[in-house]
Amino acid sequence: MTQHKIERQEDLARDLARTHKAVSREVPIDPAIVEADHQTLMNNGYVILEKLIDADALDAIRTASAPHLARQGRNNFEGLKTQRVYDVLSKTGALDRLADHPRVLALLDRIFLPNYLLSQMQVINILPGEAAQPLHYDDAFYQFPRPRPPMGAATIWAIDAFSAENGATVVIPASHGWGNDRQAAVSDTISVVMPAGSVVFFLGTLWHGGGANRSESSRLAVTCQYCQPYLRQQENFLLELDKARAASLSPMLQSMIGYSIFGPFMGMVNGEHPKRLLPKVAANAQ
């Protein structure tokens, strides 16, 4: 029994796939930059990475998002004066590189196990007159007592510049380390002010919320949320995206939406790696 248990633990630590192994890559980021980002993230619960997207990419994202910005929130959490686009990956490819940006992946590599997942992706446009969103932390639905390591993490990309007046996300620094006995208060928050093309990366245990938009302009953003590879995603990408679209994604994005295995066999299809469903589709699409 003891020997079997040891072998089982070793199996869980291995990638048993022969053909479709975990995506390996060289992250083209200076290790000193990654280390500094990670230190700030772990100390404060969030880190701002400035100007990662250029003006042309921002314009492309605005153009791709505009036709889908009709649906407004249904409650004060979604925002009654906030436009939200769900199922982003099946509607446009213009935002793909936000989800697997190397600077973001470098941080995810530090905090999660290999083959971590994209949990959801949204376009969020806060309109003038929107009230502040209730404060919350994103991985609260994973019901483990706090304080604890994060089960999830998130990015919010500033497609428009974020200011205290136009609805910049607000955060409570260091609240990622709070226990269940601590309650968030608006007086503890600060605004995440950053130029267009920047992103704030924060842990799933950090208290935060969308800010009130007291300006005369809308505030466009994109959020990508991630989770450990053994947890359920918020968004069911395998139902949303057809196989042709999935085959067009980068290998990293394919892995993150669910075409991957968490060892030894979580995520399998008919006893095999789910990525085996994609090659014929990719070949037919060429």
C-alpha positions as CSV (number, residue, x, y, z in Angstrom):
1,M,0.0,0.0,0.0
2,T,2.8,2.4,0.9
3,Q,4.7,1.7,-2.4
4,H,1.5,2.2,-4.4
5,K,0.9,5.5,-2.7
6,I,4.4,6.7,-3.6
7,E,4.0,5.7,-7.2
8,R,0.7,7.4,-7.4
9,Q,2.2,10.7,-6.1
10,E,4.9,10.4,-8.7
11,D,2.3,9.9,-11.4
12,L,0.4,13.0,-10.4
13,A,3.6,15.0,-10.7
14,R,4.3,13.8,-14.3
15,D,3.0,14.8,-17.7
16,L,2.1,11.3,-19.0
17,A,1.2,12.5,-22.5
18,R,3.6,11.3,-25.2
19,T,2.5,13.4,-28.2
20,H,0.8,16.5,-26.7
21,K,2.9,17.4,-23.7
22,A,2.5,20.6,-21.6
23,V,3.3,23.6,-23.7
24,S,6.9,24.5,-23.3
25,R,8.2,28.0,-24.2
26,E,10.9,30.5,-23.6
27,V,9.3,33.5,-22.1
28,P,11.2,36.5,-23.7
29,I,11.2,38.5,-20.5
30,D,14.2,39.5,-18.5
31,P,14.2,37.4,-15.3
32,A,15.0,40.5,-13.3
33,I,11.8,42.1,-14.6
34,V,9.7,39.0,-13.8
35,E,11.2,38.8,-10.3
36,A,10.4,42.5,-9.6
37,D,6.8,42.0,-11.0
38,H,6.4,38.9,-8.8
39,Q,7.7,40.6,-5.6
40,T,5.3,43.5,-6.1
41,L,2.4,41.1,-6.8
42,M,3.0,39.0,-3.7
43,N,3.5,42.0,-1.4
44,N,0.6,44.1,-2.6
45,G,-1.7,41.5,-4.2
46,Y,-1.5,43.3,-7.5
47,V,1.0,44.8,-9.9
48,I,0.6,47.4,-12.7
49,L,2.5,46.6,-16.0
50,E,2.5,49.8,-18.0
51,K,2.2,50.3,-21.8
52,L,2.4,46.7,-23.0
53,I,0.1,47.3,-26.1
54,D,0.8,49.9,-28.7
55,A,-1.7,52.4,-30.3
56,D,-2.3,50.2,-33.4
57,A,-3.2,47.2,-31.3
58,L,-5.5,49.3,-29.1
59,D,-7.3,50.7,-32.1
60,A,-7.8,47.1,-33.4
61,I,-9.3,46.0,-30.1
62,R,-11.7,49.0,-30.1
63,T,-12.8,48.3,-33.6
64,A,-13.3,44.6,-33.0
65,S,-15.2,45.2,-29.7
66,A,-17.5,48.0,-30.9
67,P,-20.1,45.8,-32.8
68,H,-20.7,43.7,-29.7
69,L,-21.2,46.4,-27.2
70,A,-25.0,46.3,-27.0
71,R,-25.6,44.2,-23.9
72,Q,-25.7,46.0,-20.6
73,G,-25.5,44.6,-17.1
74,R,-28.5,43.0,-15.4
75,N,-27.7,44.0,-11.8
76,N,-25.4,46.2,-9.8
77,F,-22.5,43.7,-9.9
78,E,-22.5,43.6,-13.7
79,G,-23.3,47.3,-13.8
80,L,-26.6,48.7,-15.0
81,K,-24.6,51.3,-17.0
82,T,-21.9,48.9,-18.1
83,Q,-21.6,47.1,-21.4
84,R,-20.2,43.6,-21.3
85,V,-19.1,41.3,-24.1
86,Y,-19.1,37.6,-23.2
87,D,-17.8,34.7,-25.3
88,V,-15.1,37.0,-26.6
89,L,-12.8,34.3,-28.2
90,S,-15.5,33.1,-30.6
91,K,-16.5,36.6,-31.6
92,T,-13.0,38.0,-32.5
93,G,-9.4,37.1,-32.6
94,A,-8.2,40.7,-32.0
95,L,-7.9,40.1,-28.2
96,D,-6.1,36.7,-28.3
97,R,-2.7,38.2,-27.5
98,L,-4.0,39.8,-24.3
99,A,-4.9,36.4,-22.8
100,D,-1.4,34.9,-23.5
101,H,0.8,37.9,-23.3
102,P,4.3,36.8,-22.2
103,R,4.6,39.2,-19.3
104,V,1.3,37.8,-17.9
105,L,2.3,34.2,-18.5
106,A,5.6,34.8,-16.7
107,L,3.6,35.7,-13.5
108,L,1.1,32.8,-14.0
109,D,4.1,30.4,-14.2
110,R,5.2,31.6,-10.8
111,I,1.9,31.2,-9.0
112,F,0.1,28.2,-10.6
113,L,0.8,24.6,-11.6
114,P,1.6,23.8,-15.2
115,N,-1.4,23.7,-17.6
116,Y,-3.3,26.4,-15.7
117,L,-6.5,27.5,-17.4
118,L,-8.2,30.6,-18.7
119,S,-11.3,30.9,-16.6
120,Q,-13.1,33.6,-18.4
121,M,-12.6,36.6,-20.8
122,Q,-14.8,39.7,-21.1
123,V,-14.8,43.2,-22.7
124,I,-16.1,45.7,-20.1
125,N,-17.2,49.2,-21.1
126,I,-18.2,51.4,-18.1
127,L,-20.5,54.2,-19.3
128,P,-20.8,57.7,-17.7
129,G,-23.0,57.7,-14.6
130,E,-22.2,54.1,-13.6
131,A,-22.0,53.5,-9.8
132,A,-19.1,51.7,-8.1
133,Q,-19.3,47.9,-8.3
134,P,-19.6,46.1,-4.9
135,L,-16.2,45.1,-3.6
136,H,-15.3,41.4,-4.0
137,Y,-12.5,39.0,-4.6
138,D,-12.6,36.9,-7.8
139,D,-12.0,33.4,-6.5
140,A,-14.6,33.5,-3.7
141,F,-16.6,30.7,-5.5
142,Y,-13.7,28.3,-4.6
143,Q,-14.9,27.8,-1.1
144,F,-11.7,27.3,0.9
145,P,-11.2,29.3,4.1
146,R,-9.0,32.4,4.0
147,P,-6.2,33.3,4.4
148,R,-5.0,30.9,1.7
149,P,-3.0,30.9,-1.6
150,P,-5.0,32.2,-4.6
151,M,-7.0,29.7,-6.6
152,G,-7.4,32.3,-9.4
153,A,-5.8,35.4,-10.8
154,A,-7.0,38.2,-13.2
155,T,-5.8,40.8,-15.5
156,I,-7.7,44.0,-16.4
157,W,-6.3,45.7,-19.6
158,A,-6.8,49.4,-20.0
159,I,-8.0,49.9,-23.6
160,D,-8.8,53.5,-22.6
161,A,-6.7,55.2,-19.9
162,F,-7.9,54.5,-16.4
163,S,-8.5,57.5,-14.1
164,A,-10.1,58.0,-10.7
165,E,-13.0,59.8,-12.5
166,N,-13.8,57.4,-15.4
167,G,-14.2,54.2,-13.4
168,A,-10.7,52.9,-12.9
169,T,-10.7,49.6,-11.0
170,V,-10.2,50.1,-7.2
171,V,-8.2,47.7,-5.1
172,I,-7.4,47.3,-1.4
173,P,-3.6,46.8,-1.2
174,A,-2.5,43.7,0.7
175,S,-6.0,42.5,1.2
176,H,-5.1,39.2,-0.5
177,G,-3.7,38.1,2.8
178,W,-6.9,38.8,4.8
179,G,-8.8,36.1,6.6
180,N,-12.5,35.4,6.5
181,D,-13.0,37.7,9.5
182,R,-12.0,40.8,7.7
183,Q,-14.5,42.9,5.7
184,A,-13.6,45.3,2.9
185,A,-14.5,48.9,3.2
186,V,-14.6,51.6,0.4
187,S,-12.4,53.8,2.6
188,D,-9.6,51.3,2.2
189,T,-9.5,51.4,-1.6
190,I,-7.2,53.1,-4.0
191,S,-7.8,53.7,-7.8
192,V,-5.7,51.8,-10.3
193,V,-4.7,54.8,-12.5
194,M,-2.8,53.7,-15.6
195,P,-2.3,54.8,-19.2
196,A,-4.0,53.0,-22.2
197,G,-2.2,49.8,-23.1
198,S,-1.4,48.9,-19.5
199,V,-2.6,46.0,-17.4
200,V,-3.2,45.4,-13.8
201,F,-2.5,41.8,-12.7
202,F,-4.0,40.7,-9.3
203,L,-4.4,37.6,-7.3
204,G,-7.8,36.0,-7.0
205,T,-7.9,36.7,-3.2
206,L,-7.5,40.5,-3.6
207,W,-10.5,42.7,-2.7
208,H,-11.3,45.0,-5.6
209,G,-14.2,46.4,-7.7
210,G,-15.0,48.5,-10.7
211,G,-15.0,52.2,-9.9
212,A,-17.8,54.8,-10.4
213,N,-17.6,56.6,-13.7
214,R,-18.1,60.3,-12.9
215,S,-16.7,61.5,-16.2
216,E,-18.4,62.2,-19.5
217,S,-16.7,59.4,-21.4
218,S,-16.8,55.6,-21.4
219,R,-14.0,53.5,-20.1
220,L,-13.2,50.4,-22.2
221,A,-11.3,47.4,-20.7
222,V,-10.7,43.7,-21.2
223,T,-10.4,41.2,-18.4
224,C,-8.9,37.8,-18.5
225,Q,-9.2,35.5,-15.5
226,Y,-7.2,32.3,-14.8
227,C,-7.3,29.4,-12.4
228,Q,-5.4,26.3,-11.3
229,P,-5.6,23.4,-13.8
230,Y,-7.6,21.2,-11.5
231,L,-10.5,23.7,-10.9
232,R,-13.6,24.4,-12.9
233,Q,-13.5,27.4,-15.3
234,Q,-16.2,30.1,-15.1
235,E,-16.6,30.0,-18.9
236,N,-17.2,26.8,-20.8
237,F,-14.9,27.5,-23.8
238,L,-15.3,23.9,-25.1
239,L,-19.0,24.6,-25.8
240,E,-18.5,28.2,-27.0
241,L,-15.7,27.7,-29.5
242,D,-16.1,25.4,-32.5
243,K,-13.1,23.2,-33.2
244,A,-12.0,25.2,-36.3
245,R,-11.7,28.3,-34.1
246,A,-9.9,26.4,-31.3
247,A,-7.5,25.0,-33.9
248,S,-6.6,28.6,-34.9
249,L,-5.5,29.6,-31.4
250,S,-1.9,29.6,-30.2
251,P,-0.8,26.4,-28.6
252,M,-0.8,28.2,-25.2
253,L,-4.4,29.4,-25.6
254,Q,-5.5,26.0,-26.8
255,S,-4.1,24.6,-23.6
256,M,-5.6,27.3,-21.4
257,I,-9.2,26.9,-22.8
258,G,-9.1,23.2,-22.0
259,Y,-7.3,21.3,-24.7
260,S,-4.8,20.1,-22.1
261,I,-4.3,17.5,-19.4
262,F,-3.7,17.9,-15.7
263,G,-1.8,14.8,-14.8
264,P,-2.3,12.0,-15.0
265,F,-5.6,12.2,-17.0
266,M,-7.9,15.1,-15.9
267,G,-9.4,16.5,-19.1
268,M,-9.1,13.4,-21.2
269,V,-11.5,12.6,-24.1
270,N,-12.1,8.9,-24.7
271,G,-9.0,8.1,-22.8
272,E,-6.8,10.4,-24.9
273,H,-5.5,13.9,-24.9
274,P,-8.2,16.4,-26.0
275,K,-5.9,18.1,-28.5
276,R,-6.2,15.0,-30.7
277,L,-9.6,16.3,-31.7
278,L,-8.0,19.3,-33.4
279,P,-5.4,18.4,-36.1
280,K,-7.8,17.3,-38.8
281,V,-9.8,20.5,-38.4
282,A,-6.7,22.5,-38.6
283,A,-5.6,20.7,-41.8
284,N,-9.0,21.1,-43.4
285,A,-9.0,24.8,-42.6
286,Q,-5.7,25.5,-44.5
